[in-house]
Amino acid sequence: MARVTVINDQPDYLGVMRDVLEALDHDGTPLRGETVSIDDIAATEPDLLIVDLRMDSGVLNDGWGVIVGARADPRLASVPIIISTADHDFLRNRAEEISALADVHPLPKPFGMEDVEELIRRLLDR
């Protein structure tokens, strides 16, 4: 059983992802994006992070801040990250920056549950 931390500002999304992770026999920890800090994330000791790109976060501004902050923190630097976003322009315009960050994997919205399940399995089964 892996520990997966999901960071999003939408409670419905957090609930759906908790259910998906439970079905995959993983321990899902939801964190509200608007209040999360790097210390909060590190305290969950995740094996995988799933981060929404566009959030109203008073601490790290948005999901990109979470991702960059996680890569800069030694406790989270090697944890794989899934970027969940409907902002396809961001993914296209920042493709080089994203690929420069080790082990960061875009998951464009809308996505099917099979897509997210396959990506989670692939990242955790290596």
C-alpha positions in Angstrom: 0.0 0.0 0.0 1.4 3.3 -1.1 0.8 6.7 0.5 -0.6 9.2 -2.1 -1.2 12.8 -1.2 -3.8 14.7 -3.3 -3.7 18.5 -3.2 -6.7 20.3 -4.7 -9.0 23.2 -3.7 -12.2 21.3 -4.8 -13.7 19.0 -2.1 -15.5 16.9 -4.7 -12.3 16.1 -6.5 -10.5 15.2 -3.3 -13.4 12.8 -2.5 -13.3 11.2 -5.9 -9.5 10.7 -5.8 -9.8 9.2 -2.3 -12.2 6.7 -3.7 -10.0 5.9 -6.7 -7.0 5.4 -4.4 -8.9 3.2 -2.0 -10.0 1.0 -4.9 -6.4 0.7 -5.9 -5.6 -0.3 -2.3 -3.6 2.9 -1.6 -3.7 5.2 1.3 -5.0 8.6 0.0 -4.5 11.8 2.0 -6.4 14.8 0.8 -5.0 18.3 1.4 -6.9 21.5 0.7 -4.9 23.6 -1.8 -5.8 26.9 -0.4 -4.3 26.2 3.0 -1.5 23.7 2.2 2.2 24.2 3.1 5.3 22.2 2.1 5.5 21.1 5.7 1.9 19.8 5.6 2.7 17.9 2.5 6.0 16.4 3.8 4.2 15.4 7.0 2.1 12.9 5.0 5.3 11.1 3.9 3.9 10.6 0.4 5.1 8.0 -2.1 3.2 10.0 -4.8 1.7 13.5 -5.1 -1.3 14.5 -7.2 -1.4 18.3 -7.5 -4.0 20.4 -9.2 -2.3 23.2 -11.1 -4.9 25.9 -10.7 -5.8 26.5 -7.1 -6.5 29.6 -4.9 -3.8 29.0 -2.3 -2.8 31.7 0.1 0.5 30.0 0.9 2.0 28.8 -2.4 -0.3 30.7 -4.8 -1.1 27.7 -7.0 -0.2 24.1 -7.9 2.9 25.2 -9.8 4.2 26.8 -6.5 3.5 23.5 -4.7 5.4 21.5 -7.4 8.4 23.8 -7.4 8.4 23.9 -3.6 8.2 20.1 -3.4 11.2 19.8 -5.8 13.2 22.2 -3.7 12.5 20.4 -0.4 14.8 17.4 0.3 11.9 15.6 2.0 9.9 15.6 -1.3 12.5 16.1 -4.0 12.3 12.5 -5.2 8.6 11.9 -4.8 6.9 11.5 -8.2 4.3 14.2 -9.0 1.2 14.1 -11.2 0.0 17.5 -12.4 -3.7 17.5 -12.8 -4.9 20.4 -15.0 -7.4 21.6 -17.6 -4.9 24.3 -18.6 -3.5 22.8 -21.7 -1.9 26.0 -22.7 0.2 26.0 -19.5 1.3 22.4 -20.3 2.3 23.4 -23.8 4.0 26.7 -22.9 5.9 25.3 -20.0 6.8 21.9 -21.4 10.5 22.5 -21.1 10.2 23.6 -17.4 8.0 20.6 -16.6 10.4 18.2 -18.2 13.3 19.9 -16.4 11.7 19.0 -13.1 12.5 15.3 -12.3 9.6 12.9 -12.2 6.7 15.3 -12.9 3.9 13.8 -15.1 1.1 15.9 -16.6 -2.5 14.5 -16.5 -4.6 16.8 -18.7 -8.3 17.2 -17.8 -10.7 15.9 -18.7 -9.3 12.5 -18.0 -11.0 9.1 -17.6 -10.6 7.2 -14.4 -8.7 4.5 -16.3 -6.1 7.1 -17.3 -5.4 8.2 -13.7 -5.4 4.6 -12.5 -2.9 3.6 -15.1 -0.6 6.5 -14.4 -0.7 5.9 -10.6 0.0 2.2 -11.1 2.9 3.0 -13.5 4.5 5.5 -11.1 4.1 3.4 -8.0 5.1 0.0 -9.6 8.6 1.0 -10.7 
